[in-house]
């Protein structure tokens, strides 16, 4: 099967909740994708949205016939440990330059990294972690990056309201950085020392997770 896809196209393997969400989003972004699924019902379900091939990616020969080696990015959305490892190993062997793989546990992720996956994601863990942080205080969203760097969307602490960032001296006092502010009915603004925090504003703040928690939760409960 000749590959007519550009070298920056994405190969999505597995159309469960994770893989289908990635494929649908890439399709909405007008990105070139090919999805691979062993379940005929799932393959048929999504075939009206994007190109889907019913095949078993655990077979290196099947991937070769699909021209997988010519894709710039591959996503392994299969959760079953054995299948996930076999598929990832096949992609590594044929030289796909950028492999993203879903893991269902830290042990699973360690194996995927050892066999050559370039990026390992933990959808269930990450979603649970985000919700836990949002439940625990004033955070509206929580994205943990690498190397102890996190970005949160949050309601501002009450003692910041009415003051500019220069006046409240957030970075020096709390060790976090306000990146931007979204006021009701107004477009997002990147923060500057002159930015004044108002009632109803939402802040985008970055920093080390424990410092962000301390900054966000100095006052108990959400504003009414």
Phi, psi and omega in degrees: 000111182291142181268117179258011183272151176290159183288354174258011177286161183246133174260119181250117184252115182100121182245041167288197183300319182290306183297319180293324177297320178294313182298316180297317181295316177298320179296318177297330179275008180061032176271149181278125182222157167227127179257146179236129184215137179276333183278118185296325179295316178294319179300317179291324181301322185259357187295340178281344183266319183205173182288125181232135175243132175274109183201163180257104184287355173291344178266119178299325179296320178298317178296320179297318179296331177281351184075031185301330183294346181266356178277143179283331183222141173229140177242125177260103183261015181275130183270332182298129189304306185298313180296318180301315181293316180297315181296315180298316179299319178299317180295321176296315183297324181272358170088026175296126190285341184217103186247123176251129183229137176279137175237146180258355178203165178296323179295317177300314180298321179299318179296315180299320179293320182294328180272357170121006175298135182279330180220134177239131180239151182236081188303313183293316180296314182296319179295318179296320179296317180298314182296320179300316179294322181291326179288333190277350183189225188264006182283138178258338174200158189210121179232112179269123179266201179269164173056045175059037177242128185225148175239132179231153168253130189208158170285135182291142171304145188298330183283357176268340186294129180094356181243150173283162179296327177295319181290320182278343171055047188300313186297317182287324183281325189239351177076016178238164183239125174279116183275320183199170182223136174242111177269151182304127178076004182242155177290159176300140178235133170292140186284147173225169179303335182274351182298127179255133181275129181245168175299135179085357178290157172239133182257146167252118189231141178238157177158191179283138189309314183292326178290322177295319178299315180296320180294316184287331190250027178290339176239131184281137173089160179270150178293148180263000000 
